[in-house]
Amino acid sequence: MPGRALALAAVACAAGLVGLPLTLLLAVTVLHDRTDTPTATPGGPLRTTAVPDTYQNWIIRAGAGDDRCPQLSPALLAAQLAQESGFNPRAVSAAGAQGIAQFMPGTWPTWAIDADGNGVASPFDPADAITAQGRFLCALLADTTAGIADGTLTGDPVSLALAAYNCGLGCVRAAGGLPAIGETRDYVTRITAAVADYTAPTPPPAGGGFGERVAAAAQAWTDTPYVWGGGNEFGPTTGTDTGTAGFDCSGLTLYAVYQASGGTIRLPHYTGDQYQQGTPVAGDDIHPGDLIFFHIDGPLSHVAIALGNGQMIHAPRTGKTVETVAWTTDPYWTDHYAGTRRITPNEP
């Protein structure tokens, strides 16, 4: 089929390259579509309430990475640990992968470290395993970033590094990108979708009032893809229809309001429900940060954030990205205008 590269990847070859946590114990035929690799966001600081207290400091330290892997983050490691073992330090898979980070016995010696200084480096010791996980994923991020730069790999480094953690770097190299292995693609999708859940809220932008902070929080994600059902209070998510992380219109607004309020205001995701929050605002009194609603595909089917001077920022539709547009002089928007609501720090 045009646009597809066919490659045969053997597990033994991949294991010889980097070793395999969660090794696929068979040779697989890999079909890779260079046009459908999902884009992943690397996350950021750890939302500590989302992980067991015992592991918080180790995840934060391991997620610091170094200059080779700027994409590494504590949130990414936490999401991966949740997928690998559910934070269970005694987990053993059917394939023999061990511990909280699910290292295979053959892979562990390469990355083993006695992180807590107890005299033993063990995949069943969370401190050792999490530190080794960070080192291993950092190396994979560096390798996949280099492959993208030299044209031998297509995709984004986070998705490709996660795939390599699951099926081996040789597997990813043979595919020229994200392998068409169901288990591996599901692994990558689940982790990248969960990263936002483990990312700490962004501190409200300095300066300005609440409305200005709402606007600034949304503007920080300019050019982020539109994804149906995408976005929550912590950032972009994969939504319901693709592996790409992004926002839909109401996902962007709920994120911006949550961040601007320091996590005290959590709007519902549904646009119609957001219209019930806050207080109504007259069309000649719209301020930055107000939520502007439109009837487009149906009643109250779109929402945007006012920026002032007749501009708004929004996540428009599939195929577009978060953008700023002038709406008060555009008949399309004025003809579909439904109303404006103002959310304040004591709302809802």
N, C-alpha and C positions, 0 to 999 in steps of 0.2 A: 504493500500500500504506500502511495506517495507520502513523503514526510516522516516515514518511520525508519529507524535504524535497527537492524536485527543483530543480536549478539548472543553468544553462548557464554554464560558465566559459571564457573565451577567453584564450589565452596572451598575446595582444597587450595585453589589458586588464591582466592581472596584471603584465606587464613594465612597463607604464606606472606601476604603483603602487610597486613596490619593485625591479624587476629580478630576473632569474632565474639563479641557478646551476643547472646541469643542467635547462635549460628544456625543457618538453614542447612540441614544435613543432607543436602542433595544438590545435584547440578540442575540449574534452572535455565530455561530459554527466556531471554529478556527482550521484550519489545518496548522500546522507549519512544515516546512521542515528544519531540523537542518543543512542541508548542503548548504542552499542558502541564508543565512543572509548576506547582503552586508556589506562590511567594509567601515567605514566612517572615514574621517580625521577631526579633531576638528578645523582646521583653526588656526588663530593666531591673531596678532594685526589688528585693524580695518583699512581698506582702507577708510579713512574719506570721500573721494569724492564720495563714493558709497551710502551714506546715507544722509538724510536731516541734515543740520547744527544743528538744534535745538536738535536733539537726540544724536549727536556724543558723548558728554561727558558722558551721562547717559549709553549709550551702553558700553563704555570703562570701566566705573566703575562697572557696573553690570557683565561684562564679566571677571572681575578679579578673581571672585570665591574665593575659599579657599582650604585648604589642602584636603578636602573631594572630590573635583572635579577638578583635574588638567586638565581634558579634556575640561573644559569650556573655551570659548574664546569670545572676542567681535565679531569676524567674524561669529561665530556660532550663536550668539544671533541675529545679523543683518540679516543673512539668514533666520532665523526662523521668525523674524518680517515681512520680506518681504512676506513670504508665508502665515502667519497668517492674515495680514491685509493690506499689501502693504504700511506699515507705516502710516496707517490712524488711528488717535487716537479716532475717533468717530465711528469706525466700529462696527456693531452689526450683528451677523450671524443669519441665520434662526433658529438655535438651541438656540439662546439667548446669545452666547458668546460675550463679551464686550471689546471694546477698542483695542489699538494697539497690545496687547499681547493675546487678545481673551480669557480672563478668564470667566468661567461660574460663575454666581452669587453665587452658592453654594461653589465654590472653592476659590473665592477671599478672604473671611475672613481669611483663613488659612495663606495666603501669603501676605496680605495687609500690606502696609507700607507707611507712609507719608514721602516719600523720599525728597521732596523739601520743607518740613516744612511749608506748607501753611495752616495747621490745618485740612486737609481732606485727607484721603487715598482713592483714587478712581481709578477704572480700566480705567477710561476715562482720567486720568491725565498721560501723557506719562512718566514723571519721576517716578511716583509711580508704574506704570504698568511694565516698563522695569526693574526696580529694583526688583520687585516681580518675574518677569519672570526669572531673573538670579538666585534668591534664589530657586525657584521651580525647575528649570532645574539642578541646582547644586545638590539638594537633590535627584533627579531622577538619575543623573549620579552616585552618591554615592551608591544608591540602586542597580542599574544595575551592577555596578562594583563588588559589594559584591556578587550578584547572580551569576555572571560569575565565581568568585573565588571559590564559594562553590559548583559549578556544577549544580545549579538549573536553570541557564540561559545559552543559547548558543548564541554567536554573539559578537558584539563589543558594548561597553557602550554608544557611541554616538548615534548609530542607535536605540538602545533599549530605551534610555532615550527620544529620540524624539518620538518614538512610544508610550511611556507611557504618554507623554504630550498630545498626540492626542487621544488615546483610553483608557488611564488609566493604572496605574501600575499593577492592578489586571489582566487586559487583557494580558499584557506581561508575567506576571507570569504564568497565565493559559496556555499560548502557549509554555512556556519554552524558549521563544526567540521572534523573530519578528513575530507578528501574520499575518496570511494569510488573512488580511482584505484589500481589494483593496484600500480604501481611506487612510488607515494608511500607507501602503507600498508606495503609491504615494507621500504622505506627506513626509515621510522619504527620499525618492529618490530625490525629488525636493529640499529639504533643503540641503542635503549633496552635491548635484551637484552644488549648488549655493555658498557654503562656500568659495570656491576659489575666487569668484568674489568680496567678501567682505573682503578678506585678503590683508593686505598691502604687497607690494613687499618686499622681504628679502633684507636687505642692502647688497651690493656687498661684498664678502669675503675680509677681510683685507689683504693687502700685495699682491705682485705679479702684473703682468700685466693683461691686459684685457683677454687674452687667459687663463691664470691661473684661473681667476675669473669665466670664463665660465665653465671650468672643475670642479672647486670646487662646483659651484652651482648645477651641475648635480650629483656630487658624494654625495651631501647631501640627495639625494633621492634613494640611493642604497637600493635594496630589495623591492622597491615599485612595485606593480603589473603592468604588461603590460595590457593596456585596449585600444581597437581599438577606435580611435578618442579622447582618453583621454589626458588631460593636456592643460593648457593655460598659459599665462604669470605669473599667480599668484600661480600655483601649480597643483596638480592632480585634475582631474575631472572624472565624471562617464562615459564619452564618449558616444558611441552609442549602445552598446550591453549588458551591465550588470549594476547592481547597485553598482559595486565596483569602487572606485576612483583609478585612476592611470594615467599612461602616455602611449602613443604610441611613436614610435621613433621620429617623428617630433614634437610631443608635448613636449618631454623632451628637444629637442634642442631649441625650441622657448622660453621655460621657462628659460633655462640657459642663453641664450643671453640677454633676457630682464632683468633678475636679475643682470647679470654682468655689464650691461650698465646703471644700475640705472633707468631703465624704458625708456631709450631714443631710444632703437632699438626694434621694434616689427616685428618679422619675420612672414610671412604667415605660416599657418599650413601645407599646402600640401608640401610633400617632393620635388616634381619637381619644385615648385616655390621657395623653399629655395635654390635650386641649382643655381638659377639665381641671388642670392644675393652675395655681397662681391666680392672677386677677386679669380681667380683660383690659385692653389698652386701646384707646382711640387711634385711628390711622394717622392723625397728625401729632401723635405724642409717642411715637416709637423710638426707643432708646437702644443703644448697643446692649446686646445680651438678651433682648426680648425674643420670644419664639413666635415666628411668623408662619401661619398655616394657610394651606391652599387646597382647593377642590380641583384635583387633576384627573386621576383615574376613578374617582369616586369622592364622596364627602370626606373632608379632612384626611386626604390621602398623602399629603406632603407637608413637611415642616422644615424651616430654616432658622438661622440665627441672625438677628439684625446686627449690622456693624456700624450703622450711622451713614450719613450722607447718601441715603438711598441704596446702600449696598447690603447684601446678605451673603452668608457663607452656608453651603449646604452640600449634602451628598446626593447628587441628582438622580441617577438611574444606572442600570447595568451598562457597562462599557465606558462610563465616565468616572471621574475622580472628584474628590472633595475640592470645591472651587468657590471663588468669590465672584458674584455677578451683581450688576446694577439691576434692581428689580422695579423700582418706582417709575422708571421711564420706559419699561418694556411692557407693551400691551399684553403679552402672553401671561405675565405674572399678575399684572393688575386685574386682568379679566378673570383670573382664577383665585383671587385673594379671598380668604375666608375669615380672617381675623388674627389678632395678636394677643398673646398672653405674656404677662410679666411674672417671672418666678423670683421670689425674694428669699433671703436666707432663713426666714421663719416659715417658708412654704415648702411642701404642703403640710 
